Amino acid sequence: MIVELSDRAIADYLALVENLADFNPSSALSFIEDFERARLALRDFPRIGVATVAPDRRILHFARWYHVEYEVLPNRVVVRRVKDGRRQAD
């Protein structure tokens, strides 16, 4: 299945990588690798994440504190957000 990132998810991802790289470049690389593993898991198992109250919306946790919020559509998965679970939700 195709996994797409929304514009918001891309912005989230880039902000997280940049923030991590500023403080610890190796953590940024680990985050990138963990995110890629999560993306591949979604490709192969689109319903792997935890269901939410919204239909077809799910959350997949990865790399200890991070998660993606995504939507399962008939022919693709759309990642809507990439978040750091330690930060206040928006």
N, C-alpha and C positions, 0 to 999 in steps of 0.2 A: 504494500500500500504506500502511496505517496505521502510524505510528511512535509507540510508547508509551514512556514512561520509568518504570522501576521506582521505588519509594520511595527505594531506595538511590541510584539515578542522580540523582534530583531533589535529594537531600541533597548529593551530590558536586558537582553543578552550582551550587547555591546557595552552597556553601562556597567554590568556586573564584571565583565572581563577587564575593563579599564580600571575599575576600582580595585579589583584584586591585584592587577599588575602593578599598580602604584605602590602597594604595600608588600607584595610577595609574588614575584613573577612565577615561581614554581607552583604556587597555589592557583594562579591563573591558568597555567597549562593543565593542571589536574582538573580544574573546572571544565575546560574545553573538552578534554577527553571524556569526562563523566557525562557531560551534556551530549556528546556524540553517541555514547552508549545508550543513553536514554532515548535519543532520537531513533536509533536503530531498533530498540525494543518496541517503540511505538509503531514503527514500520511493520514489524513482524507480529506484534500482539496489540492491536489498537485499543483494546479494552482492558489493558493491564493495570491502568490506574484506578484510583478510588472514585466511585460515582459521587456526583454532587446532586443537589436538589434540582438543578437545571437539566432538562433532558439532553442526553448525548454530551454533556460536559463532564470532564473527568480531571483528576489531579494525579500526577505521577511524581513521587518524591525521588530525588537522586542526590548523591554526593552529600549526604548527611543533612544539610540545612536547606537545600534548594528544591524547588519543584517547578513543574510546568503545568499550566492550566490549558487544557486542550478540548477540542470538539471533534467528535467522530462523525464524519459525513459518509455518504454511500461509497465514494471512491477515493477518499483521502482523509488524512488527519490534519487539522489546522491547529497549530500551537498558538494560543491567544496571548499568553503571558509566560515569562520566565521570572521567578521570584526567589528572593532570599527569605526564607522562613523566619529569620531572626529579626527582620525589619517589620515595622507596622504595616498592616495591610492597607491598600488603598482602593 
